[in-house]
Amino acid sequence: MKKELVELKINGRRHELAIEPSKLLLDVLRQDLDLTGSKRGCDDSSCGACTVLVDGVPMMSCTLLAASCEGQEVTTVEGVAEHGALAAIQRAYGDWGGAQCGYCTPGFMMTVKALLAANPDPTEDEIRYALSGNLCRCTGYSQMYEAVRAAIQAEQKGREQGVGSRNPS
């Protein structure tokens, strides 16, 4: 199949790639860019393990054509860290045992990142609704909800203390 040149902006960096027009974003991320955080779980947008943000909106990269993302900002789990330090949701998942095997964790983190960007203080029902498109076969989800609540509290505490840039100076 004939390849076409596309320019993708992934985690703030521009990448010019020659890809087949039918190549999925998940495959470009994993095979061409070696960004293996997004996982292939179902290939039909039903599990959420491949979730990335496209211009801040959670999207399933297993069914999204890579070329359709040209001109948009794609954020993967590798782009969640803040200035080289773990983001609040990453710390909370570790602290609260939000991950068991870890396979679904990147998708959950991306969904939570989008939720908190849109709504910094979601209700329990809003958290559950946002995460309803992500499946986990290992946990009972309660640790994940605790991790999300801990991340929300950490973000609120940071805002109250004026810790926007996370620079210790």
Backbone bond lengths (Angstrom), bond angles and torsions (degrees), N, CA, C in turn:
res aa  C-N    CA-C-N  psi(-1)  N-CA   C-N-CA  omega(-1)  CA-C   N-CA-C  phi
1 M - - - 1.448 - - 1.530 108.54 -
2 K 1.297 116.09 143.60 1.455 122.86 -179.06 1.526 109.83 -69.80
3 K 1.318 115.75 138.35 1.464 120.81 178.93 1.521 109.74 -97.28
4 E 1.320 114.89 154.25 1.456 120.50 175.49 1.518 108.93 -127.09
5 L 1.304 115.44 152.20 1.452 121.71 -179.06 1.527 109.12 -85.33
6 V 1.329 116.74 124.47 1.466 121.66 176.57 1.517 109.08 -128.07
7 E 1.306 114.54 150.19 1.454 120.41 175.33 1.524 107.71 -113.99
8 L 1.319 115.18 119.24 1.458 121.08 -179.45 1.524 109.43 -115.16
9 K 1.312 115.44 140.38 1.459 120.71 175.13 1.527 106.69 -105.26
10 I 1.325 115.48 108.94 1.459 121.99 -176.71 1.524 108.31 -118.65
11 N 1.314 116.66 123.46 1.471 122.25 178.16 1.527 111.79 51.47
12 G 1.335 115.03 39.93 1.459 120.51 176.16 1.525 115.57 83.64
13 R 1.318 117.97 -2.99 1.462 121.54 -179.53 1.522 109.75 -113.45
14 R 1.319 115.28 140.23 1.468 120.79 178.26 1.524 110.46 -87.96
15 H 1.336 115.02 137.16 1.462 121.99 179.05 1.522 107.81 -130.75
16 E 1.329 116.33 126.09 1.459 121.17 174.56 1.520 106.97 -101.95
17 L 1.340 115.64 120.45 1.459 120.95 -173.56 1.520 110.94 -131.88
18 A 1.314 116.05 143.76 1.461 121.66 170.73 1.524 106.49 -96.90
19 I 1.328 115.93 111.60 1.468 120.52 -176.27 1.519 110.45 -133.22
20 E 1.309 115.21 158.62 1.462 120.60 173.41 1.528 108.16 -69.99
21 P 1.339 117.91 141.39 1.472 120.21 -178.75 1.528 113.61 -57.88
22 S 1.325 117.43 -24.55 1.467 120.90 -177.81 1.532 113.19 -93.41
23 K 1.318 117.48 5.81 1.466 119.66 -176.87 1.528 110.54 -73.93
24 L 1.310 115.06 132.53 1.460 121.56 -179.13 1.523 111.51 -77.43
25 L 1.320 115.24 149.15 1.460 120.26 179.58 1.527 110.68 -57.87
26 L 1.314 118.48 -41.13 1.461 121.33 -179.94 1.531 110.58 -57.08
27 D 1.319 116.97 -42.59 1.465 120.18 -179.41 1.520 111.90 -69.30
28 V 1.324 117.78 -37.99 1.465 120.53 176.30 1.522 109.55 -62.90
29 L 1.328 116.99 -45.86 1.467 120.70 -179.88 1.523 111.03 -59.38
30 R 1.314 116.15 -50.98 1.460 120.79 -173.73 1.527 112.75 -76.63
31 Q 1.327 117.75 -45.06 1.467 120.87 -172.74 1.523 113.32 -88.12
32 D 1.318 117.18 -42.46 1.461 120.27 -174.36 1.527 113.19 -90.52
33 L 1.319 117.36 -32.83 1.463 120.59 -176.18 1.524 113.81 -109.97
34 D 1.321 117.65 -2.14 1.465 123.14 179.11 1.530 112.68 56.39
35 L 1.326 115.64 33.63 1.460 121.77 173.81 1.532 106.35 -100.39
36 T 1.318 115.67 91.51 1.459 120.99 -169.69 1.529 114.21 -96.24
37 G 1.324 117.50 10.17 1.462 119.78 179.17 1.511 112.92 -65.37
38 S 1.314 117.54 -41.67 1.467 121.26 177.61 1.519 108.06 -71.15
39 K 1.304 116.84 132.19 1.467 121.52 -173.20 1.525 112.26 -110.42
40 R 1.319 115.27 149.17 1.464 121.66 173.38 1.529 106.83 -91.11
41 G 1.329 115.72 117.15 1.452 119.01 -179.43 1.509 113.37 -118.39
42 C 1.339 117.12 -38.66 1.466 118.42 -171.36 1.529 113.58 -135.11
43 D 1.301 118.14 -27.27 1.475 123.94 -175.76 1.525 113.95 65.48
44 D 1.323 118.10 18.59 1.468 118.74 177.72 1.536 112.62 -143.76
45 S 1.317 117.00 21.06 1.476 122.93 176.95 1.518 113.83 64.84
46 S 1.313 118.27 29.07 1.460 118.49 -178.94 1.526 114.04 -108.11
47 C 1.340 119.17 -9.45 1.469 117.94 -176.47 1.530 113.85 -112.45
48 G 1.323 118.93 -26.52 1.462 121.37 177.40 1.512 115.73 85.02
49 A 1.327 119.64 -0.80 1.469 121.11 -177.57 1.529 112.43 -64.88
50 C 1.319 117.28 -21.55 1.463 121.75 -177.09 1.518 112.91 -99.48
51 T 1.323 118.42 11.83 1.455 121.93 -173.75 1.525 112.11 -60.22
52 V 1.330 114.57 131.13 1.468 123.61 172.26 1.522 106.08 -129.91
53 L 1.310 116.54 168.46 1.459 120.21 174.41 1.522 108.57 -103.46
54 V 1.309 116.51 131.07 1.457 122.27 174.32 1.525 105.68 -116.28
55 D 1.318 114.95 111.16 1.466 121.37 -172.69 1.531 110.73 51.01
56 G 1.335 115.81 40.57 1.455 122.12 175.66 1.515 115.73 85.07
57 V 1.327 117.56 -3.75 1.471 121.50 -177.75 1.526 109.13 -102.22
58 P 1.338 118.20 128.93 1.463 119.64 177.52 1.531 111.30 -63.52
59 M 1.328 115.34 129.37 1.465 121.82 179.98 1.515 108.33 -136.21
60 M 1.314 116.11 148.76 1.463 121.53 176.96 1.528 108.39 -87.50
61 S 1.312 116.48 113.36 1.465 120.30 -175.00 1.523 112.91 -75.79
62 C 1.334 118.26 -9.43 1.471 121.03 -179.63 1.518 112.69 -77.10
63 T 1.325 117.32 -13.40 1.460 120.46 179.01 1.525 112.23 -126.94
64 L 1.327 117.17 10.77 1.461 122.57 -176.02 1.522 109.31 -105.60
65 L 1.317 116.99 123.92 1.461 120.12 177.47 1.525 109.42 -67.78
66 A 1.316 115.91 132.08 1.458 120.72 -178.52 1.525 111.27 -59.73
67 A 1.328 116.95 -42.34 1.465 120.64 -178.12 1.524 112.37 -60.97
68 S 1.328 117.67 -25.73 1.465 120.62 179.90 1.528 111.97 -71.98
69 C 1.328 116.94 -11.04 1.466 120.99 -179.00 1.525 112.77 -94.82
70 E 1.316 116.31 1.39 1.462 119.52 179.09 1.523 108.87 -60.45
71 G 1.329 115.70 133.53 1.457 120.94 -179.40 1.515 114.27 85.14
72 Q 1.327 117.62 1.35 1.458 121.53 179.35 1.527 109.47 -117.95
73 E 1.318 115.98 158.61 1.460 121.48 177.59 1.524 109.00 -91.33
74 V 1.338 115.92 120.39 1.457 121.68 177.30 1.528 107.59 -105.60
75 T 1.318 116.05 129.42 1.463 121.00 177.39 1.518 108.01 -118.75
76 T 1.323 115.22 127.64 1.462 121.50 176.17 1.522 108.01 -106.84
77 V 1.310 116.80 175.04 1.461 120.57 179.34 1.530 110.76 -60.22
78 E 1.321 117.00 -27.95 1.470 119.51 177.76 1.528 111.65 -66.94
79 G 1.319 117.40 -19.26 1.456 121.27 -179.47 1.519 114.32 -97.82
80 V 1.316 117.65 8.83 1.461 121.48 -177.21 1.528 112.58 -80.39
81 A 1.320 117.68 -31.24 1.465 121.16 -178.17 1.526 109.93 -55.24
82 E 1.318 115.88 148.71 1.456 122.33 -177.63 1.514 109.84 -112.73
83 H 1.332 116.44 110.04 1.462 122.39 178.52 1.527 111.83 54.62
84 G 1.331 115.90 40.69 1.456 121.02 177.64 1.518 114.67 82.71
85 A 1.323 117.82 -3.27 1.470 121.71 179.34 1.526 108.80 -109.86
86 L 1.314 116.19 153.61 1.455 120.23 177.67 1.520 110.82 -60.26
87 A 1.317 116.23 140.53 1.459 121.62 173.79 1.527 108.58 -73.50
88 A 1.315 115.78 164.13 1.469 120.60 -177.88 1.523 111.89 -55.96
89 I 1.332 117.75 -41.76 1.463 119.57 -178.40 1.526 110.50 -67.67
90 Q 1.317 118.40 -35.35 1.465 120.78 178.24 1.523 110.60 -66.84
91 R 1.324 117.05 -43.99 1.470 120.50 177.71 1.519 110.73 -62.78
92 A 1.326 116.25 -44.00 1.464 120.44 -177.06 1.529 111.62 -65.23
93 Y 1.321 117.19 -39.23 1.466 119.21 177.99 1.526 110.37 -60.58
94 G 1.310 116.87 -40.02 1.462 120.27 177.69 1.513 112.16 -69.06
95 D 1.321 116.54 -45.12 1.461 121.51 -177.64 1.524 112.98 -66.21
96 W 1.325 117.17 -36.58 1.463 121.53 -173.73 1.522 113.39 -101.88
97 G 1.309 118.19 5.13 1.462 119.94 179.78 1.509 112.36 66.45
98 G 1.340 116.43 38.04 1.460 120.95 -178.57 1.512 113.60 -70.19
99 A 1.310 117.00 -10.24 1.460 120.28 179.84 1.523 109.31 -123.48
100 Q 1.293 115.81 140.36 1.459 120.57 173.13 1.521 107.03 -102.89
101 C 1.323 117.74 -86.59 1.468 119.55 178.48 1.522 110.51 -76.76
102 G 1.342 118.17 -23.57 1.453 122.45 176.51 1.515 114.99 91.32
103 Y 1.311 118.93 -6.73 1.457 121.16 -175.44 1.529 111.77 -62.11
104 C 1.306 117.51 -42.30 1.465 121.59 -177.38 1.524 113.00 -86.31
105 T 1.324 117.88 -12.11 1.454 122.45 -171.94 1.522 114.22 -56.42
106 P 1.334 120.01 -45.64 1.467 118.09 179.56 1.528 113.36 -57.81
107 G 1.317 117.05 -41.12 1.460 120.24 178.54 1.517 112.11 -64.37
108 F 1.320 116.50 -42.68 1.462 120.19 176.96 1.529 110.62 -61.93
109 M 1.318 116.83 -44.47 1.465 119.92 -178.45 1.523 111.90 -61.95
110 M 1.320 116.56 -39.57 1.455 119.24 179.77 1.527 110.95 -67.61
111 T 1.320 116.71 -38.51 1.456 120.87 177.98 1.525 110.34 -65.24
112 V 1.330 117.10 -42.88 1.459 121.14 178.99 1.529 110.21 -65.85
113 K 1.321 117.40 -40.31 1.469 120.53 178.34 1.530 110.21 -57.69
114 A 1.319 117.24 -44.81 1.468 120.76 178.60 1.519 111.27 -66.01
115 L 1.321 116.60 -41.99 1.467 120.56 178.94 1.523 110.71 -58.64
116 L 1.332 116.94 -49.80 1.461 120.45 -176.03 1.528 112.27 -70.30
117 A 1.329 117.59 -27.20 1.466 119.94 175.51 1.526 110.23 -68.80
118 A 1.330 116.36 -36.98 1.464 121.15 -179.50 1.522 112.39 -83.05
119 N 1.326 116.28 -31.15 1.462 121.34 -174.69 1.531 108.62 -147.38
120 P 1.334 117.94 93.85 1.468 120.10 -175.21 1.530 115.07 -66.65
121 D 1.324 117.85 -11.93 1.461 120.43 -179.17 1.529 110.49 -137.00
122 P 1.339 116.72 65.19 1.469 119.11 -177.06 1.525 112.11 -73.01
123 T 1.311 114.82 153.31 1.459 120.67 174.56 1.524 108.76 -77.11
124 E 1.310 116.21 169.82 1.464 121.39 176.02 1.526 110.84 -57.90
125 D 1.327 116.41 -43.65 1.465 120.10 179.38 1.525 111.47 -64.05
126 E 1.319 117.36 -39.01 1.471 120.62 178.55 1.521 111.35 -66.26
127 I 1.318 117.18 -37.63 1.468 120.92 176.81 1.523 109.44 -64.33
128 R 1.319 116.29 -49.13 1.466 120.41 -179.48 1.529 111.51 -60.55
129 Y 1.325 116.70 -41.54 1.465 119.99 179.55 1.536 110.39 -64.42
130 A 1.337 116.76 -45.20 1.466 120.46 -179.25 1.526 111.17 -60.61
131 L 1.315 116.96 -39.56 1.461 121.11 -177.32 1.527 113.64 -85.22
132 S 1.320 117.65 -2.13 1.466 120.37 -175.37 1.529 113.11 -65.94
133 G 1.319 119.08 -17.39 1.458 121.31 177.94 1.515 113.85 -88.76
134 N 1.325 116.49 0.22 1.464 121.67 179.40 1.524 109.22 -112.29
135 L 1.321 115.35 132.69 1.458 120.31 -179.35 1.522 111.23 -110.09
136 C 1.325 114.57 144.80 1.460 121.52 174.22 1.521 106.99 -133.29
137 R 1.311 115.42 134.19 1.459 119.05 -179.51 1.522 112.41 -100.40
138 C 1.332 117.39 -2.96 1.468 120.11 -174.65 1.520 114.03 -104.15
139 T 1.329 117.56 -35.59 1.458 119.58 -172.02 1.517 111.37 -104.99
140 G 1.289 114.80 170.83 1.458 120.76 171.78 1.513 110.31 -96.08
141 Y 1.309 117.19 14.04 1.462 125.87 177.99 1.518 113.73 71.85
142 S 1.311 120.11 -18.44 1.465 119.79 -175.28 1.526 111.64 -62.53
143 Q 1.337 117.78 -38.24 1.463 119.82 177.72 1.527 110.90 -64.35
144 M 1.318 116.43 -35.54 1.465 120.14 178.73 1.518 110.44 -64.94
145 Y 1.317 117.03 -44.43 1.465 120.17 179.20 1.524 110.40 -63.71
146 E 1.321 117.13 -38.92 1.466 120.51 176.44 1.522 110.66 -63.36
147 A 1.329 117.00 -40.95 1.464 121.03 178.63 1.527 110.69 -63.62
148 V 1.317 117.28 -41.21 1.467 120.48 179.16 1.517 109.82 -64.15
149 R 1.328 117.05 -44.82 1.472 120.07 178.74 1.530 110.83 -62.14
150 A 1.339 117.43 -40.08 1.472 120.90 178.16 1.525 110.42 -65.05
151 A 1.320 117.95 -39.27 1.464 121.34 178.08 1.525 110.43 -64.90
152 I 1.323 116.79 -40.64 1.467 120.77 178.01 1.518 109.97 -61.45
153 Q 1.335 117.01 -45.76 1.463 120.73 179.58 1.530 111.29 -62.96
154 A 1.335 117.09 -40.41 1.468 120.74 178.82 1.522 110.85 -64.86
155 E 1.319 116.80 -41.87 1.470 120.77 178.91 1.529 110.34 -64.94
156 Q 1.337 117.38 -42.44 1.461 121.09 179.39 1.527 110.42 -64.19
157 K 1.321 116.33 -42.54 1.462 120.60 178.90 1.532 110.01 -62.70
158 G 1.334 116.41 -41.62 1.461 120.63 178.08 1.515 112.24 -62.35
159 R 1.343 116.66 -41.66 1.470 120.61 178.62 1.524 110.32 -65.23
160 E 1.348 116.83 -41.61 1.459 120.59 -179.28 1.530 111.21 -64.50
161 Q 1.314 116.44 -33.52 1.459 121.18 -179.95 1.517 112.01 -88.14
162 G 1.346 117.07 -2.19 1.451 120.90 179.67 1.509 113.76 72.21
163 V 1.321 116.27 29.95 1.463 121.26 -178.99 1.517 107.43 -94.23
164 G 1.328 116.24 75.39 1.458 119.72 179.10 1.503 112.20 -87.47
165 S 1.329 117.13 -40.58 1.454 119.65 -174.57 1.525 112.99 -93.55
166 R 1.306 117.00 -11.17 1.467 122.41 -179.54 1.529 112.24 61.50
167 N 1.330 117.43 22.64 1.462 120.42 175.46 1.512 108.81 -89.64
168 P 1.342 118.26 127.29 1.458 120.66 -176.14 1.517 113.89 -76.44
169 S 1.328 120.16 -2.56 1.466 121.40 -175.42 1.501 114.15 -75.90
